[in-house]
Amino acid sequence: MRFCVKLSFSDIYAKKLSNTYFQFKQFRIEQSRCSMKVCTDACVQGAYAADWLTQSNKDMKRILDIGTGTGLLALMLAQKNPSVHFDAIELNQQAYLQAKENFIRSPWSGNISVVQGDIKTAEIHPRYDFIICNPPFYENEMKSDKPHKNQSKHSSALSHRELRDSITRYLTENGTACIMLPRKQFDWFNQLMVNDNFSVRYLLRVRQTPAHPCFRMIGFFNKNITSTVTEELCICQTDQEYSREFKALLKDYYLYL
């Protein structure tokens, strides 16, 4: 099962509304038609990637969100980078319609395009300066009896090798790809990327608390990299309170931080 830490008081508020939406400070995520709801690890990836983009001093023109789901990652990046054009692609029809709705209702609707399709065969822009993906985690592992959940959690529709091939196909020569996976799956994916001359330039190791092991790895992949800068984030200082670093990272998004 994919682990999601409690988000905040806004998450509790959303649950009171049957979890039909999640309200951020500048946009709302409707999620009733999506199997994967807003969860903390995805928010960490979006916020960390958004900050990285604003601090990288690179001339970003186009960004691709592979498997956009609700549209969460594209919207978090757009909030901090409103002049960049975003393309989002989603295979599942209901999730595509949900993301489209979320994009249209956002302040950045003119900067985000979304298509329904398979990244392996879709016709989209030839190259992107930045690609972000929160891919299905599991390969060759036990599945549930719900096909829509299997698609979001298991990589039968997009294997890690196929994701690597898509990044190679669509990323500019000096572009960056941001991928989040559990530690074991990240190590496998990293080896696939190394085989295609990519290396991790920046790595964020995410823990639930200082007492817990790393449960998510967020890597920024580039070509022609010889060293890796590694950082660590604990979501909570204790089981009951968010860490100072987590609050600083998410304060521009979560309602009650």
RASUL-V80808 format. One record per residue. N is the residue number from 1. NEAR is the number of other C-alpha atoms within 10 Angstrom. Layout:
n,near
N,NEAR
N,NEAR
//
This chain:
n,near
1,8
2,11
3,10
4,13
5,12
6,14
7,16
8,16
9,13
10,17
11,22
12,13
13,14
14,15
15,13
16,10
17,11
18,9
19,16
20,15
21,18
22,21
23,16
24,16
25,12
26,14
27,19
28,16
29,23
30,21
31,23
32,16
33,17
34,22
35,20
36,17
37,20
38,22
39,17
40,18
41,25
42,18
43,19
44,22
45,25
46,25
47,23
48,18
49,24
50,21
51,15
52,15
53,18
54,13
55,9
56,9
57,8
58,10
59,9
60,17
61,12
62,18
63,26
64,28
65,24
66,24
67,26
68,28
69,31
70,29
71,28
72,25
73,25
74,27
75,28
76,23
77,25
78,23
79,18
80,17
81,17
82,15
83,14
84,16
85,19
86,26
87,20
88,28
89,23
90,24
91,21
92,19
93,15
94,19
95,24
96,25
97,19
98,19
99,29
100,24
101,16
102,20
103,26
104,14
105,13
106,18
107,14
108,20
109,16
110,13
111,16
112,23
113,15
114,20
115,20
116,19
117,18
118,16
119,22
120,13
121,8
122,12
123,10
124,15
125,11
126,9
127,18
128,24
129,19
130,25
131,26
132,25
133,22
134,21
135,20
136,22
137,20
138,22
139,15
140,8
141,9
142,9
143,15
144,12
145,8
146,9
147,12
148,16
149,15
150,18
151,18
152,23
153,21
154,22
155,20
156,14
157,16
158,21
159,17
160,23
161,14
162,14
163,21
164,19
165,15
166,17
167,26
168,18
169,13
170,19
171,20
172,17
173,13
174,11
175,21
176,24
177,25
178,23
179,22
180,26
181,22
182,17
183,17
184,14
185,16
186,19
187,13
188,13
189,20
190,20
191,13
192,18
193,23
194,14
195,11
196,13
197,14
198,21
199,22
200,24
201,18
202,17
203,19
204,20
205,19
206,24
207,19
208,22
209,18
210,16
211,12
212,10
213,13
214,18
215,15
216,24
217,22
218,25
219,25
220,24
221,26
222,23
223,17
224,13
225,12
226,9
227,10
228,14
229,10
230,12
231,11
232,14
233,20
234,21
235,26
236,20
237,16
238,13
239,12
240,8
241,12
242,19
243,18
244,13
245,15
246,17
247,17
248,10
249,20
250,18
251,14
252,17
253,18
254,20
255,15
256,14
257,16
//
